[in-house]
Amino acid sequence: MSSPSPYRQIFLLSLPIIISNISVPLLGLVDTAVVGHLSDASYLAGVTLGATLFSFLFWGFGFLRMGTTGAVSQAAGAADWLAVTRLLQQGVLMALGISCLLLLFQFWLLPGGLSLLAEEGSARDQAALYAGVRIWSAPAVLVNYVLMGWFLAQKNSRFALQMLLLGNGINILLDLIFVMLLGWQVQGVAFASLIADYSVMAAGVWLALKRLAQLQSKWQWQAWVASEFKVLFRVNHQLMVRTWLLLGSMAYFTSRGAAFGSETLAANAILMQLVMMASYALDGYAHGAEALVGQAEGAKDYQKRNQIVWAGSVMSILTVMVISSGYIFWGNELIALLTDLETVRQLAGDYLIWAAVIPVLAASSYLLDGVYIGMMRSDVMRNGMLVAFFAFMLLAWLLSGWGNQGLWAAFAGFMLLRSLFMALHFLRIFRRIV
């Protein structure tokens, strides 16, 4: 019996991930819409600043998911189920240790981070209210990264879908209750996220225990040996540098936008939600590639690996063209759904073209991130991000005279350079795709 085609494999694995991933920016859109309909732009600006800070604090440790996926997928490809279990234990312990440090140092991290993102004012005050609640999600968020990576590495995208849909559904419902009904404003958004994160962690732990029972695996005390954590740190530190540079670029973009005023910051936030919607959809193929490429690497089936990469490339191109076309034709209608503030609507419309162009420029980098995670070649991801980050800083300075248009142009250049670097490296390694 012949094996499924690479297109079918990556589609069936990626579809649940795409659905669950789209729910993530959909949650951001609901946050934006709920707060964007309040009476003052400072509420939306405050949520934007707070969310940016926690993107940096939390997703700065996103290597917990990526590193887990790469290592576990190769272990699963080699049918080393003891390693699969051990890697879960190591990842969870590391996540809890990092989250304890974040909670311990929150009274320095939060004020310092917000001061870097914006000047004193009403938007920063609202962001501080958001941050004071959201920081307590740290243990749940980081453990969820590990659980998500562990499930995806075993091609169990159904569990990942269940976790994300549960969390985002709870978050959206509580957004409406806390903000629209109870009038908790910015803090309502933060409490909704807090409760949702712990709900997802509880569900994820339950699903992981079910999977361990299927594997007939038991707790391995050797997972606590210090030498094993040194290996895990060595694998993940390049991913950590890459992730922090990416989030530093996003934070810099937000900070520069804040300098143009609350209305421009709010408009940029709306457009960035559209960009993130596209990126999360395209990341579905990347996550599928992580698991499939990693398992092919573990089994040393390099022909299958190359076929998966080619299939993912074709599907990514088709998907991004549909998304960007939708933004071009219906982007203004989407903006109108997200805010009642006429000035913010007009500003967002002025810069809408960037929300359509940037996903096209970035599509190949999203897929290749997944490929290199599966191959455990995080050095390529780190090096590409280093080049793009410093180019972004230079472009933002050179184009500063163009105001917010120049800022968006610099960000587009950042995404383009990421794609070019990784694509050229890919072509050098894989001269023949079959």
N, C-alpha and C positions, 0 to 999 in steps of 0.2 A: 504494500500500500504506500503510495507516494505521500510525502510530507506536504503540508499546506504551502501555498505560494508565499513568498516573503511579503507581498502586498496584503494578503489575507491575514497573515500572522501579526503584522504590525498594526493593521486596522483593528482587528479584534482585541488586541491588547490595549491599543491607544484610545479606542472609543470611550470606554468608561472613564479613562483618565481625562480625556477632553471634556466630557460632560462634567466631571467633578471639578476640573480646573476652571472651567467657565463660571462655575458657581462662586469661585473665589473673587474675581473682579466683579461679578454680579453683586456679591455682598458689598464690595466697595462702592458700587453704583447705588445700592440701597442706602448705605451710610451717607453718601453724597447727596442723594435725593432727599432723605429725611432731614438732614441738617441744612441743606441748601434751600429748603422752603421755610426756614426760620427767618426772623425779621432782620438779621444783621449778617453781613458777609464774614464778620470776625468768627462766627461759630464754625462755618465751613473752613475758613483759613486755619482755625485752631485744630480741628480734626485732621486737616491735611498735615500740619506740622507735627502733631502727635503721632499720626500714623507713619510719617516718614522717619521719625525718631525710632519707633519700634520696629520698622522694617530693618533699620540698621542694627539695633540691639538684638533682635530675634533672628532675622534671616542672615545676620552676620555669622550665625552658627549653623547655617543651612548645610554646611559640609557634613553635619551629622546625618542628614538624609542622603546626600549624594555619595558620601564615603561608604555608608551602609549599603546602598544599592549596588555600587561597584563591587565591593568585597563579597557581599552575599551572593550576587548573581554568578560570580565566578566560582564560588564554593558550591552553589547549587548545580552549575554546569558540570562540575567535577564529581557531583553526587556525594559531597562531604557534608553530611547533615549535622555532624557534631560541630563543625565550624559554623554552620548556619545558626545553630542555637547559641554558640559562644559569642558570635558577633552581635547578636541581639542583646545579650546581657552586657557586653562591654559598652555598646552604644547607649543603653539606658542609663548605666552608671555614670558615664561621661556627661550625659545630658543633665542629670540631677546635680552633679557637681558644679557644672557651669551655671545652672539656674540659681543655685545657692549663692554663688559669688555675685550674680546680678542683683539679687535681693539684698545682699549685704551692703553693696556699694551704691544702691539706688539713690541715696541722698546726695551723692556727688555726680553720678552719671546723668540723672534726669535734668537738673538745672544746667549743668555744663553743656549737655547736648542741645537743649532748647536755646541756650544763649548763642550757640554756633549757628543755629538755623534761622533765627530772626531777632530783630531788635525788640526792646521792651515795648509792650503795647497790648491792646486787647486780644489780638490773635495769640500772642505768646501766653497770656494769662489763661485763655481757654485751653491751650495745649497742655499747660501744667495741670489743669484739672483732669484732663484725659489721662495724662501720664501717671498720675498718682494712683489711679485705679488699675490701669492696664499692666503695670509692671508685675502685678501678682499673678499674671498668667504665665510667667516664665517657665516654671516646672512643666506645666501641661504642654506648652507650645514646643519645647525642646524634646520632650519625650515623644510627642506626636511626630516630629521629624524622623526620629529613629524608627518608629513603628511603620510609618508610611514607606520609608526606604526599604525596610525589611520585607513588607508585603509585595512591593513592586518588583523587587529583585527575584522573587519566586513566581513572577508573572501572575500574581494574585491581585489584579487591578480591581476586582469586584469588592474586596475588603476596603481598599483605598477609597473607592467611590462611596461606599456606605459611610465611612468615617467623615469624609468631607461634606457630603450632602446632609448628614445629621448635624454637624457643627454649623454649617452655613444656614440651614433651615432654622435652627434654634436662634442663631444670631439675628437673622432677619426678623423673626417674630418678636424677639425681645427689643430690637431697635424700635419697632412700631409701638410696642407697649410702653417702653421706658421714655422714649422721646416724644412721640405724638400724643399718647394718652396721659402719662404721668408728668410730662414736662421737665424731665431731668436734663434735657439739652445734651451738651457734650459728654457729661459723665454718664448719661444713659447709654450712649454708644459704647463707652468703655466697659460698663458693667455687662452689656450684652455680649461683648467679645470674651470677657472673663468667664462667664458662665458657660458659653459655648465651647471654649477651649478645654475646660475640665470635663465637659460632657463627652467630647471627642476622645479624650485620653481614656476615660472609663470604658468607652466602647472599644477602643483600640486594644487595651489590655485584655479585655474579654475575648476578642477575636484572635489575639496572639496566643492566648492559652489554648484555644480550640486548635489552632494550627500546630502548636507544640505537642498536643495530644495525638494528632494525626501522625506526626513524625516520631512519636514514642520517645520524645526527648525529655531528659530530666535536667534540673539545675546542675551546672557544672562549676564546682568551686574553683577550678583552675582559671576560670574567666576573671578572677580577681587578682591574678598574678600581675605584678607591676610591669614586668617585661612585655606582656601582651599589650598593655596600654601604650607603651612606647612605640610599638609597631603601628598601632591605630593612629596615634598622633602624627607619626611620620607620613602616613598615607594621606592624612587629612589636612596637613598644614598648608599645602599648596592650594587646596580648595578654599581654605579659610582666607588666604590672601586674595584669591580671585573674587570671592564673594564680598569681602570688605571693600575692595576697590570698586566693584559694581555699585554697591550701596552708597559708597562715598560719592560716586558720580551722581546718583539719584538725589542724595542729600544736598549736594552742591547745586544741582539744578533747582531744587525747591528753594534753597536759600537765596539764590540769585533772583528767582521769581518773586520772592517775598520783598526784595528791595524795590520792586516796581509797584508795590501797594497791595492791599488785601484783595481788590477786585481782580487784578492780574494773577495773583496767587491762586485765587479760587477758580479762575478760568483755566489756568494751567492744570489744576487738580482734576477738573472735569475731563480735559483732553488726555491727561495721563491715565485716567481710568479706561479710556477707549484703547490706548496703546497697550495697557496691561491686559485688557480683555483679549486682544489679539495674541499677545505673548503667551497667555495661559492656554489658549486653544492650541497654539503651535507647540507648546511644551508637552502636549499629550504625545506627540510623535517622538519627542526627545526622551520622555520617560519610557515609552515603549522600546526605543532603541537602547536605553540603558540596560534593561533586563535582557533583551534578545542578543545584543552585542556581547554583553558580559557572559551570558551562558555559552555563546558560541566561542568566546575566548577561552572559557574554562574547559570546554570540550575540544579546543584546538581545531574548530571547524571554521577556517578562515574564509572559505568560499561562501558559506552561509552568512558570515558577518558582513561581507561585502554586498551581498544581495539585500540584506536588511537595510544597509546604509542607502543604497540606490532607491529602494522602494520608499523609504522615509523621505528622501529628497523630493521625489515626484509628488508625493502626497502633501508635503509642506508647501510646495510652490502652488499647487491648485488651491489649497485652503487659504493661503494669504492673499491670493488674487481676489477670491470671493469676499473676504473680510474687508480689504481695502476699498474695493468697489462699493461695498455697502456704506462705508463711511463717507465716500465722496458723494453719493446720491442721497443718503438719509442722515448724514451727520448732524445737520442743524436740528432735525426733529429729535434726535437723541439728546442733544444739548438742552432743548426746551423741556424735556422730561425731567431733567436733573436739577434745574434751578428756575425760580420765578424772577430772579434779579436780572433786570433788563441789561444793565451795564455788563454783568458777567456773561450773559448770553452773547452780546455783541462782540466782546473780546474773544470769547471762545470761538466764535464763528470766523473771526479774522485769522486765527491760527489753526483752523481745522485741517488744512491740507497736511500739516505735519503728522497728525494722528493717522492719516491714510498712508503716508510715504514711509514712515519709520518702520512699521511692521515688515514691509517689503525688504528694506535694507537689512533688517535684523534676522530674517527668517532662517538663513543658513547657520547663523551662530547658535540659534536655539537648538537645532537638530544636532549640530556637531558637539555641543556641550554634552548631550546625551551619549553620543558615540564615544567620546573620550572618557566619560565617566565609566562606561561599560568596559573600556580598555584599560582603565586605571592609569590614564595618561593625563592626570590633572596638571602636569607641568605645562602642557600646551595651552590649557585654559588659562592658567595663571599668566603665562607670557603674553598671550593675546590681550588679556585684560590690562596688563601693564602698559603695553603700547597704546591701546585705545584710551586709557585713563589720562595719560600725559598729553596725548593729542587733544583730548576734550578740553583739558585745562588751557592749552594753547589756543585752541579755536575759540573758546569762550572769551578769552582776553582779546584776540584779534577782532572778533565780531561784536565786541561790547558796544560799539557805536550804533549798532542796529537795534539795540534794545531787546525786547522779548523775542522778536523775530530772529535776531542773532543768536540768542540763547537756544532756541529750538533748532536752528541750523547746526550749532555746535553739537547738540545732542544727537542729531541725525548723523553727523560725521563720526561720532563716537560709536554708534551702532554699526555703521558701514565698515569702519576699520576693524571692529571685532570680527565681522563676517569675513572680510578679506583675509585677515591673518589666518584664521582657522581653516578657511577653504583652501588657501595656498598650501598650508601644511598638510591638509588632507590629500590634496592632489599629488604632493611629493611622495607621500607614503603609499597611497593606493593609486598607482599609475594605471591600473586596469581594474575596472569594476565589472563584475560578472553577475 
